[in-house]
Amino acid sequence: QVQFVESGGGLVQPGGSLRLSCAASVTIFSIYAMGWYRQAPGKQRELVAAITSTGTTNYADSLKGRFTISRDNAKNTVYLQMNSLKPEDTAVYYCNFRIVPSGASWGRGTQVTVSS
């Protein structure tokens, strides 16, 4: 069964940075487009960034210029560099496939809290 283990979250002041990591137990990881998602309290989970198997990236409009997604296929890992963090970025961050299969499992996520 596919598993995702997210890490790197924490408490950071507004304007600060964090780098999230997601280790995926996926056979032939390199062929999959991957995504970072987040879920804030009381809100639905949303896609924040995605990266294709060839490294093409795209981002939610509100995050362009602040977040950078990358991947290391040799390590089965996808990263999310987050800069200029704002309180509204507070959420639990998850990774998964860019197209999430019906019934697919999610990891526990990593909590990001932006507060002074």
ZAMARGU-4260 file (C-alpha; in steps of 0.2 Angstrom, whole numbers, plus 5000, padded with zeros to 4 digits):
<rodrens>
0) 5000/5000/5000 | 5006/5017/4996 | 5011/5028/5011 | 5016/5046/5012 | 5026/5053/5027
5) 5026/5072/5028 | 5038/5081/5039 | 5046/5098/5042 | 5031/5108/5049 | 5032/5119/5064
10) 5028/5136/5072 | 5035/5151/5062 | 5033/5169/5063 | 5025/5179/5049 | 5038/5182/5035
15) 5047/5166/5040 | 5051/5151/5030 | 5049/5132/5031 | 5054/5117/5020 | 5042/5102/5020
20) 5047/5085/5015 | 5037/5070/5010 | 5044/5053/5008 | 5033/5041/4997 | 5033/5022/4997
25) 5029/5021/4979 | 5035/5010/4966 | 5043/5019/4951 | 5040/5036/4960 | 5047/5045/4946
30) 5033/5043/4934 | 5020/5051/4945 | 5014/5069/4946 | 5014/5074/4964 | 5005/5087/4974
35) 5006/5096/4990 | 4989/5100/4998 | 4984/5109/5014 | 4968/5109/5025 | 4965/5123/5037
40) 4953/5122/5051 | 4935/5122/5045 | 4940/5122/5027 | 4941/5109/5013 | 4958/5102/5008
45) 4965/5111/4994 | 4979/5109/4981 | 4993/5121/4984 | 5007/5115/4972 | 5010/5101/4960
50) 5025/5094/4950 | 5025/5083/4935 | 5036/5068/4932 | 5047/5079/4921 | 5048/5093/4934
55) 5035/5105/4927 | 5027/5115/4942 | 5011/5124/4945 | 5004/5133/4960 | 4988/5140/4967
60) 4987/5158/4961 | 4988/5165/4979 | 5004/5156/4982 | 5014/5160/4966 | 5031/5167/4971
65) 5031/5162/4989 | 5031/5142/4988 | 5042/5131/4977 | 5039/5113/4975 | 5053/5101/4970
70) 5057/5082/4969 | 5071/5070/4971 | 5066/5054/4962 | 5082/5045/4969 | 5075/5048/4986
75) 5056/5046/4982 | 5054/5063/4990 | 5044/5079/4986 | 5048/5095/4994 | 5039/5111/4997
80) 5049/5127/5001 | 5038/5140/5009 | 5044/5158/5011 | 5036/5174/5017 | 5024/5164/5027
85) 5007/5172/5032 | 4995/5168/5046 | 4983/5162/5032 | 4995/5148/5027 | 4992/5140/5044
90) 4986/5122/5040 | 4990/5104/5040 | 5000/5100/5024 | 4999/5084/5015 | 5007/5076/5000
95) 4999/5064/4988 | 4998/5060/4969 | 4992/5075/4959 | 4977/5065/4954 | 4972/5056/4969
100) 4964/5039/4966 | 4947/5036/4974 | 4950/5028/4991 | 4968/5032/4991 | 4976/5034/5008
105) 4983/5050/5015 | 4997/5053/5027 | 4996/5061/5044 | 5002/5077/5037 | 5013/5090/5045
110) 5006/5105/5055 | 5012/5123/5049 | 5007/5137/5061 | 5011/5155/5057 | 5009/5166/5071
115) 5019/5180/5081
</rodrens>
